[in-house]
Amino acid sequence: MNRDFSLKERVENTREQQQIRRVVHFYLQEIKDRFDESICNIESKFELYDELNASGKLEDAKDVLRSQIIFLEGVLDFYLHEMTKYSYFKMFSNEWDKTSQYKKFNVKMEFVEVGLNSSNSKDWFFEYVNDSFNRVVFMSNESMKDQLNSIGIPYKDVMHNVFKKKSESESIIEGKNFVQSLFKRRNAIAHQNDRSHDSGIQGDIDKSYVVDNIETVKRIAHEIFSIANAK
């Protein structure tokens, strides 16, 4: 066999250029519009549910409803993340009053040094907030309450305006029960196929349950937006 042992010219500058990362700033209305669009996408799945239900595929239809609950929680969680970045940046820019939680926001020294050497401290801070919260989940009642309060959107005001009970304390209890119940059901669907650990029986679900939960989440998101917009 004749093999070629001659030296080949080295190929240079062929490595792919690494894309520059940029965390996008969105206006408040853009954040709300994205939430609304995501909700519309969830609601569109009712067409599939109706088709399956009409054709007698009842269990498949119920699985569509279960998937909507999972998506609903995901949309609300992402909305709270976007509102967190928006609100913290407003406080950093001295456009909103700073909350006590904001003032206690921890930044490691290695990132402080990056910020001090940055030509644009606002972009640096926005990226840091994005990275700090992107793995945090805000779906439980306590985490949602703490986060809303930390970004200057009082949890008690949101819940009272949404549930409209005679007293603020009653509205807070109603809101707490709703958030806890939705979070619990989402976890049951996602982690145990909506089945009871005790009996193995799968929980039932119907369209009205999903519709009611979607409507309540929409009202919560609207109140958060309204309070932020007024600021």
Backbone bond lengths (Angstrom), bond angles and torsions (degrees), N, CA, C in turn:
res aa  C-N    CA-C-N  psi(-1)  N-CA   C-N-CA  omega(-1)  CA-C   N-CA-C  phi
1 M - - - 1.472 - - 1.533 109.67 -
2 N 1.313 115.20 136.50 1.464 121.31 178.03 1.524 109.48 -97.02
3 R 1.315 115.69 113.63 1.472 118.97 179.55 1.514 109.84 -111.40
4 D 1.332 114.70 146.05 1.469 120.89 -177.28 1.523 109.19 -92.69
5 F 1.362 116.87 111.55 1.461 120.44 179.74 1.525 112.21 -103.51
6 S 1.317 117.16 12.57 1.465 119.95 -179.40 1.520 110.63 -70.98
7 L 1.335 117.48 149.54 1.461 121.95 -178.80 1.526 110.45 -74.02
8 K 1.294 114.55 134.87 1.463 120.12 177.74 1.522 109.29 -96.90
9 E 1.315 115.53 150.20 1.464 120.15 177.65 1.529 109.47 -69.29
10 R 1.314 116.84 133.62 1.462 122.09 -177.83 1.531 110.69 -69.56
11 V 1.337 113.85 130.29 1.466 118.78 177.74 1.521 108.59 -84.45
12 E 1.319 117.45 125.89 1.462 121.77 -176.77 1.523 111.33 -118.40
13 N 1.357 112.74 163.80 1.475 120.88 175.80 1.526 112.40 58.06
14 T 1.329 115.69 39.33 1.464 119.19 179.50 1.525 112.72 -106.05
15 R 1.322 117.00 -8.33 1.467 119.92 179.59 1.524 110.18 -67.33
16 E 1.351 115.56 136.96 1.460 119.28 179.76 1.525 109.83 -65.40
17 Q 1.291 114.74 136.25 1.453 119.52 177.66 1.527 109.83 -70.52
18 Q 1.325 116.53 130.64 1.457 120.87 179.67 1.528 109.83 -70.78
19 Q 1.310 114.43 129.68 1.460 119.54 -178.34 1.529 110.53 -68.76
20 I 1.299 115.99 133.96 1.461 120.57 179.35 1.526 109.34 -71.92
21 R 1.326 115.91 127.40 1.461 121.16 -178.58 1.519 110.08 -82.90
22 R 1.327 114.78 134.80 1.457 119.06 177.73 1.526 109.19 -141.76
23 V 1.328 116.05 124.43 1.461 120.80 176.71 1.528 108.02 -87.02
24 V 1.306 116.28 121.72 1.460 121.39 -172.01 1.529 111.36 -81.70
25 H 1.324 115.98 134.17 1.461 121.91 172.52 1.533 108.47 -85.62
26 F 1.324 116.36 129.44 1.458 119.84 177.19 1.523 110.22 -115.91
27 Y 1.317 115.24 145.69 1.454 120.13 173.44 1.524 108.94 -70.20
28 L 1.324 115.79 159.28 1.457 121.29 -178.84 1.526 111.32 -57.25
29 Q 1.319 116.84 -43.54 1.462 119.98 -178.88 1.525 111.28 -65.42
30 E 1.316 117.49 -33.92 1.469 120.75 177.47 1.524 110.81 -64.57
31 I 1.328 116.69 -38.75 1.459 121.21 178.55 1.530 110.09 -63.65
32 K 1.323 115.52 -44.84 1.472 119.86 179.51 1.526 110.83 -67.67
33 D 1.303 117.75 -39.56 1.469 120.49 179.04 1.529 111.19 -62.23
34 R 1.332 116.61 -39.09 1.458 119.95 179.22 1.532 110.19 -66.47
35 F 1.328 116.51 -39.22 1.463 120.12 175.75 1.523 110.15 -60.59
36 D 1.323 116.68 -48.39 1.471 121.10 -178.84 1.525 111.35 -60.74
37 E 1.318 116.23 -40.69 1.462 120.43 178.85 1.523 110.93 -63.12
38 S 1.323 116.16 -41.88 1.464 120.57 179.18 1.528 111.19 -65.33
39 I 1.317 116.71 -39.44 1.464 120.57 177.72 1.526 110.42 -64.23
40 C 1.318 117.16 -41.86 1.467 120.68 177.86 1.518 111.05 -60.06
41 N 1.328 115.47 -37.15 1.455 119.87 178.28 1.526 111.23 -65.03
42 I 1.320 116.23 -40.38 1.469 120.45 176.98 1.526 110.07 -64.73
43 E 1.314 116.93 -45.29 1.463 121.26 -178.50 1.526 111.93 -64.47
44 S 1.325 117.65 -29.53 1.464 120.50 179.81 1.524 111.65 -63.87
45 K 1.332 117.35 -21.68 1.468 121.25 -179.93 1.525 112.00 -70.08
46 F 1.328 117.83 -12.05 1.463 119.81 175.56 1.528 111.05 -63.35
47 E 1.324 117.21 -27.81 1.467 120.06 177.53 1.516 110.46 -62.88
48 L 1.330 116.06 -43.44 1.459 120.15 177.70 1.520 110.46 -65.36
49 Y 1.336 116.16 -41.41 1.467 119.95 177.67 1.526 110.43 -58.39
50 D 1.318 116.82 -47.27 1.470 120.98 -178.47 1.526 111.55 -61.71
51 E 1.336 117.01 -40.20 1.468 121.26 179.27 1.525 110.94 -64.02
52 L 1.325 116.05 -47.07 1.460 119.99 -179.85 1.517 111.58 -65.30
53 N 1.317 115.03 -40.41 1.458 120.00 -179.37 1.524 110.76 -64.56
54 A 1.345 115.99 -42.15 1.465 121.03 -178.67 1.529 111.61 -67.27
55 S 1.335 117.07 -29.52 1.466 120.76 -179.06 1.524 112.55 -88.73
56 G 1.326 116.45 4.80 1.457 120.52 176.09 1.517 115.10 86.69
57 K 1.327 117.35 4.78 1.467 120.95 179.18 1.533 108.86 -89.13
58 L 1.318 114.71 69.06 1.455 121.46 -169.33 1.526 113.25 -65.58
59 E 1.323 117.30 -41.87 1.460 119.59 -178.75 1.526 111.42 -69.11
60 D 1.335 116.78 -37.89 1.464 120.33 175.80 1.524 110.37 -63.56
61 A 1.320 115.91 -38.76 1.465 120.82 179.22 1.526 110.44 -63.91
62 K 1.324 116.77 -40.47 1.466 120.13 179.32 1.522 111.55 -67.26
63 D 1.319 116.80 -32.08 1.468 119.49 176.93 1.526 110.98 -65.83
64 V 1.313 117.19 -31.81 1.463 120.33 174.61 1.524 109.63 -62.95
65 L 1.318 116.78 -43.54 1.465 120.87 178.38 1.525 110.69 -62.31
66 R 1.301 116.70 -41.26 1.469 119.99 179.39 1.531 110.80 -63.62
67 S 1.314 115.84 -40.34 1.474 118.66 178.87 1.524 110.66 -64.37
68 Q 1.313 117.24 -33.45 1.468 120.16 178.92 1.526 111.73 -64.73
69 I 1.320 117.10 -36.04 1.468 120.74 177.91 1.526 109.96 -65.35
70 I 1.321 117.21 -42.02 1.471 120.43 178.06 1.523 110.80 -63.54
71 F 1.327 116.68 -46.16 1.463 120.40 179.01 1.527 111.27 -63.21
72 L 1.328 116.69 -37.98 1.467 121.01 -178.97 1.520 111.13 -60.74
73 E 1.318 116.77 -45.48 1.451 120.43 178.44 1.527 111.43 -64.27
74 G 1.325 116.06 -38.61 1.452 119.85 178.54 1.521 112.60 -63.95
75 V 1.322 116.09 -40.42 1.468 120.50 179.31 1.523 110.65 -65.69
76 L 1.333 117.15 -42.98 1.461 120.64 179.11 1.519 110.93 -65.12
77 D 1.327 116.97 -41.46 1.461 121.10 179.43 1.534 110.81 -62.17
78 F 1.315 116.79 -45.16 1.469 120.22 179.61 1.526 111.14 -64.91
79 Y 1.324 116.69 -37.60 1.462 121.62 177.02 1.529 111.04 -59.91
80 L 1.323 116.19 -43.14 1.462 120.20 178.55 1.523 111.46 -66.64
81 H 1.324 117.01 -34.27 1.464 119.87 175.24 1.532 110.80 -64.23
82 E 1.310 116.44 -44.52 1.466 119.66 -179.53 1.526 111.09 -65.99
83 M 1.336 116.27 -39.28 1.456 119.71 178.25 1.530 110.94 -66.55
84 T 1.329 116.83 -33.12 1.463 120.80 177.59 1.523 110.73 -63.78
85 K 1.322 117.10 -49.18 1.472 120.46 179.08 1.525 110.65 -60.34
86 Y 1.313 115.60 -44.36 1.463 120.38 -178.69 1.532 111.06 -61.51
87 S 1.332 116.06 -47.62 1.466 121.38 -174.70 1.520 111.88 -70.24
88 Y 1.335 116.95 -43.58 1.465 119.71 178.74 1.526 111.03 -62.60
89 F 1.317 116.13 -37.15 1.460 119.07 178.67 1.528 110.65 -67.28
90 K 1.328 117.46 -37.41 1.459 121.07 177.25 1.531 110.54 -62.64
91 M 1.324 116.23 -39.58 1.463 119.71 178.48 1.523 110.75 -70.05
92 F 1.322 116.97 -40.80 1.460 121.08 178.57 1.532 110.91 -62.57
93 S 1.328 115.52 -33.71 1.465 121.14 -178.77 1.524 112.62 -86.82
94 N 1.348 116.64 5.60 1.469 123.04 179.48 1.526 113.04 62.30
95 E 1.335 116.06 29.79 1.467 120.35 176.48 1.530 111.26 -96.95
96 W 1.333 116.53 -22.83 1.458 122.47 175.01 1.519 108.95 -120.85
97 D 1.336 115.91 154.52 1.462 119.89 172.54 1.524 108.95 -63.19
98 K 1.319 115.94 141.71 1.463 121.01 -178.19 1.525 110.13 -85.12
99 T 1.331 116.82 129.08 1.460 121.18 177.62 1.528 109.95 -79.40
100 S 1.324 115.66 162.79 1.465 119.32 178.93 1.529 110.68 -64.55
101 Q 1.343 116.38 -33.84 1.471 119.43 178.71 1.521 110.70 -67.92
102 Y 1.316 116.49 -37.76 1.465 120.22 177.54 1.535 109.89 -61.98
103 K 1.322 116.39 -42.85 1.462 120.54 -178.04 1.525 111.91 -64.83
104 K 1.330 116.47 -23.11 1.466 120.49 -179.82 1.527 112.16 -97.79
105 F 1.316 116.36 6.38 1.465 121.36 -179.13 1.526 109.91 -62.11
106 N 1.327 116.71 121.83 1.461 121.68 -174.40 1.529 111.96 -84.89
107 V 1.317 114.96 135.25 1.458 121.69 174.78 1.528 107.37 -128.69
108 K 1.336 117.70 123.58 1.454 121.38 179.90 1.530 110.55 -67.55
109 M 1.309 115.31 149.46 1.468 120.75 -176.02 1.531 112.54 -58.64
110 E 1.314 117.16 -36.31 1.463 118.90 -179.68 1.525 111.30 -61.89
111 F 1.343 116.73 -31.46 1.455 120.27 177.80 1.528 111.54 -84.00
112 V 1.339 115.77 -29.44 1.465 119.37 174.54 1.526 109.72 -60.60
113 E 1.325 115.48 -42.56 1.465 119.87 179.72 1.524 111.36 -62.70
114 V 1.336 116.19 -39.10 1.470 119.72 176.78 1.521 110.06 -62.74
115 G 1.332 115.44 -42.40 1.451 119.60 179.97 1.515 113.32 -64.49
116 L 1.326 116.14 -40.08 1.465 120.45 179.79 1.522 111.64 -66.05
117 N 1.325 116.09 -30.72 1.463 120.26 -179.48 1.525 113.15 -92.69
118 S 1.325 115.05 1.00 1.462 118.96 -178.07 1.525 111.01 -81.74
119 S 1.326 115.29 143.45 1.467 119.66 177.80 1.523 111.64 -76.24
120 N 1.332 116.40 -18.28 1.467 120.77 179.58 1.523 108.27 -135.29
121 S 1.325 116.27 95.69 1.462 120.66 -175.37 1.531 111.80 -65.62
122 K 1.340 117.33 -29.59 1.464 119.74 -178.55 1.527 111.07 -68.55
123 D 1.326 117.06 -43.02 1.464 119.89 177.09 1.520 110.49 -65.31
124 W 1.346 116.25 -40.05 1.465 119.76 177.60 1.514 110.20 -59.00
125 F 1.335 118.00 -46.53 1.457 121.68 -177.43 1.526 110.59 -65.21
126 F 1.318 117.52 -41.83 1.466 121.24 -179.01 1.530 110.31 -61.50
127 E 1.313 117.02 -42.18 1.450 120.96 177.97 1.530 111.12 -66.59
128 Y 1.331 116.02 -37.68 1.465 119.18 179.66 1.526 110.94 -65.59
129 V 1.336 116.98 -42.62 1.462 120.50 178.09 1.523 110.16 -63.34
130 N 1.314 116.47 -42.13 1.462 121.20 178.21 1.528 110.81 -57.18
131 D 1.319 116.78 -47.43 1.459 121.41 -178.06 1.527 111.99 -71.72
132 S 1.328 117.09 -29.21 1.460 120.98 -177.46 1.525 112.10 -71.91
133 F 1.330 116.34 -33.27 1.460 119.87 -173.59 1.524 114.34 -107.14
134 N 1.337 118.71 -6.56 1.465 118.10 -171.23 1.523 114.37 -67.65
135 R 1.333 118.00 -16.40 1.471 120.10 177.24 1.528 112.29 -106.07
136 V 1.315 116.59 2.36 1.465 120.59 179.50 1.529 108.99 -87.97
137 V 1.329 115.93 138.38 1.462 121.21 -179.75 1.522 109.16 -104.04
138 F 1.350 116.08 131.14 1.460 121.08 -176.84 1.526 112.87 -109.89
139 M 1.316 118.47 22.60 1.460 120.34 -171.20 1.530 114.26 -85.32
140 S 1.329 118.82 -23.85 1.461 119.30 177.28 1.523 109.16 -74.14
141 N 1.304 116.14 159.39 1.464 119.38 -177.41 1.519 112.07 -63.20
142 E 1.341 117.26 -44.50 1.462 120.17 -177.73 1.521 112.00 -64.68
143 S 1.330 116.28 -42.69 1.466 118.70 -179.90 1.526 111.05 -68.37
144 M 1.330 117.05 -37.06 1.461 120.15 177.37 1.533 110.70 -65.55
145 K 1.322 116.47 -43.70 1.463 121.00 179.22 1.522 110.98 -61.61
146 D 1.324 116.24 -48.23 1.466 120.32 -179.18 1.525 111.39 -61.91
147 Q 1.328 116.15 -40.27 1.455 118.72 -176.16 1.515 111.95 -72.15
148 L 1.325 117.56 -41.78 1.462 120.00 177.82 1.523 110.39 -61.50
149 N 1.310 117.07 -43.64 1.461 120.08 178.58 1.527 111.49 -63.57
150 S 1.332 115.94 -36.84 1.466 119.33 -177.40 1.526 112.11 -69.38
151 I 1.324 117.77 -26.62 1.459 120.09 -178.31 1.535 111.83 -97.55
152 G 1.333 116.11 11.30 1.455 119.52 174.60 1.514 114.67 80.38
153 I 1.329 116.95 20.31 1.470 121.97 176.37 1.528 106.47 -119.51
154 P 1.327 117.46 92.76 1.468 120.80 -170.24 1.531 113.33 -55.88
155 Y 1.312 115.09 125.92 1.467 121.81 178.55 1.526 110.75 -56.52
156 K 1.328 116.46 -42.49 1.467 120.31 -177.32 1.530 111.64 -63.16
157 D 1.322 117.19 -36.07 1.458 120.42 179.14 1.521 111.16 -69.71
158 V 1.315 115.71 -41.10 1.463 119.99 178.98 1.519 110.20 -60.97
159 M 1.331 116.99 -48.76 1.458 120.61 -175.90 1.532 112.28 -69.37
160 H 1.319 116.34 -36.01 1.470 118.60 179.66 1.525 110.76 -68.84
161 N 1.329 116.82 -37.65 1.457 120.25 179.36 1.526 112.46 -72.89
162 V 1.319 116.51 -26.53 1.465 120.43 -179.86 1.527 111.26 -82.69
163 F 1.328 117.06 -48.46 1.460 119.93 -171.60 1.529 113.74 -94.76
164 K 1.325 116.61 -19.60 1.473 122.51 168.37 1.534 113.82 50.35
165 K 1.329 116.84 48.04 1.458 120.26 174.57 1.527 109.66 -80.98
166 K 1.323 117.43 175.16 1.466 121.23 -175.96 1.519 111.45 -62.15
167 S 1.311 116.34 -36.99 1.459 119.81 179.65 1.527 109.96 -124.08
168 E 1.329 114.20 159.54 1.454 119.57 178.99 1.521 110.92 -62.58
169 S 1.323 116.74 -39.60 1.462 120.58 -178.53 1.536 111.08 -63.87
170 E 1.326 116.84 -37.80 1.465 120.31 177.86 1.526 110.82 -66.49
171 S 1.322 115.92 -39.39 1.467 120.17 178.20 1.520 110.80 -64.70
172 I 1.331 116.54 -39.12 1.461 120.72 179.54 1.531 110.39 -64.24
173 I 1.329 116.88 -41.40 1.465 121.10 178.35 1.526 110.30 -63.28
174 E 1.335 115.71 -43.47 1.466 120.30 179.11 1.530 110.79 -62.83
175 G 1.332 115.40 -43.24 1.459 120.00 178.52 1.514 112.12 -64.17
176 K 1.316 115.81 -43.30 1.472 120.87 178.65 1.520 110.60 -59.72
177 N 1.329 117.09 -45.03 1.460 121.19 -179.51 1.533 111.13 -63.07
178 F 1.325 115.47 -40.00 1.468 118.75 179.90 1.530 111.24 -64.56
179 V 1.323 116.44 -50.44 1.467 120.38 -176.86 1.520 110.58 -63.00
180 Q 1.340 116.89 -43.11 1.466 120.26 179.72 1.525 111.34 -63.78
181 S 1.335 116.08 -42.23 1.457 120.59 -177.93 1.523 111.56 -65.17
182 L 1.337 116.47 -44.20 1.463 120.42 179.62 1.526 110.96 -65.26
183 F 1.328 116.09 -41.84 1.468 121.14 179.31 1.530 110.56 -63.30
184 K 1.317 116.58 -42.74 1.464 121.38 179.97 1.526 111.21 -64.18
185 R 1.351 115.85 -42.29 1.471 119.08 -178.93 1.529 110.34 -68.78
186 R 1.312 116.70 -39.82 1.465 120.32 178.12 1.528 110.45 -59.15
187 N 1.329 116.71 -44.48 1.465 120.70 -179.50 1.526 111.67 -65.70
188 A 1.329 116.12 -38.49 1.462 119.85 178.70 1.529 110.85 -63.70
189 I 1.330 116.01 -40.38 1.465 120.39 179.29 1.526 110.68 -68.61
190 A 1.324 116.05 -46.55 1.462 121.08 -173.60 1.523 113.18 -72.38
191 H 1.331 117.43 -34.87 1.459 120.12 -170.16 1.529 114.49 -107.81
192 Q 1.335 117.61 -17.35 1.471 118.61 -177.84 1.525 112.23 -141.27
193 N 1.346 115.90 24.31 1.472 120.91 176.62 1.526 111.80 56.28
194 D 1.333 115.39 32.23 1.468 122.06 177.71 1.526 112.78 64.25
195 R 1.319 115.90 25.31 1.464 119.68 -178.57 1.527 111.53 -105.40
196 S 1.311 115.23 151.42 1.457 121.85 177.21 1.526 109.68 -77.50
197 H 1.337 116.08 134.17 1.461 119.75 175.19 1.526 110.94 -66.14
198 D 1.325 115.79 -28.73 1.465 119.54 -177.20 1.522 112.26 -74.97
199 S 1.325 116.76 -46.98 1.463 120.41 -172.96 1.525 114.42 -110.46
200 G 1.334 116.61 -18.50 1.460 119.58 -175.57 1.516 113.47 78.85
201 I 1.325 116.49 1.01 1.467 120.87 -178.43 1.526 109.56 -79.96
202 Q 1.317 116.02 136.07 1.458 120.99 179.05 1.526 110.19 -80.33
203 G 1.335 115.44 133.84 1.451 120.03 -179.97 1.521 111.56 -67.27
204 D 1.311 115.71 145.42 1.461 119.97 177.66 1.524 109.51 -81.20
205 I 1.322 116.70 159.31 1.459 121.50 179.76 1.514 108.08 -152.22
206 D 1.327 116.89 144.45 1.459 119.53 177.11 1.524 110.83 -134.50
207 K 1.298 115.96 168.99 1.458 122.09 -173.50 1.520 111.96 -63.02
208 S 1.323 117.07 -40.20 1.466 120.26 -177.37 1.526 111.24 -62.40
209 Y 1.336 116.77 -34.63 1.469 120.91 177.83 1.523 110.15 -62.09
210 V 1.319 116.42 -45.73 1.462 120.77 -179.13 1.518 110.85 -67.57
211 V 1.325 117.14 -43.10 1.475 121.30 178.97 1.520 110.18 -58.97
212 D 1.320 117.35 -46.71 1.471 121.50 -179.15 1.528 111.24 -60.94
213 N 1.326 117.07 -42.20 1.458 120.56 -179.88 1.528 111.54 -67.00
214 I 1.316 116.12 -40.75 1.468 119.51 177.98 1.528 110.58 -62.19
215 E 1.308 116.77 -45.23 1.466 120.59 -178.51 1.530 111.37 -63.11
216 T 1.315 117.07 -39.29 1.466 120.03 179.73 1.524 110.89 -68.36
217 V 1.325 117.41 -42.26 1.467 120.49 177.35 1.521 110.16 -62.48
218 K 1.311 117.61 -38.34 1.473 121.25 177.30 1.521 110.94 -61.74
219 R 1.317 116.72 -39.99 1.475 119.88 179.15 1.528 111.12 -68.34
220 I 1.323 116.65 -39.07 1.473 120.50 177.24 1.523 110.14 -61.43
221 A 1.317 116.34 -47.13 1.468 120.73 -179.79 1.525 110.95 -62.97
222 H 1.322 116.81 -38.28 1.459 120.57 179.75 1.526 111.19 -64.84
223 E 1.325 117.37 -41.07 1.461 120.65 179.80 1.526 111.24 -66.77
224 I 1.330 116.12 -40.39 1.469 119.53 176.65 1.524 109.53 -59.78
225 F 1.322 116.15 -45.38 1.463 121.40 179.02 1.531 110.93 -62.40
226 S 1.324 116.98 -44.47 1.473 120.84 -177.51 1.526 111.98 -61.91
227 I 1.333 116.47 -43.37 1.469 120.60 179.89 1.530 109.92 -65.99
228 A 1.334 116.14 -43.90 1.463 119.85 179.06 1.517 111.09 -63.93
229 N 1.311 116.16 -41.27 1.467 120.69 -178.75 1.525 111.65 -65.02
230 A 1.328 116.97 -34.78 1.465 121.25 179.33 1.528 111.53 -69.11
231 K 1.340 116.70 -23.99 1.458 120.81 -179.91 1.521 112.57 -77.36
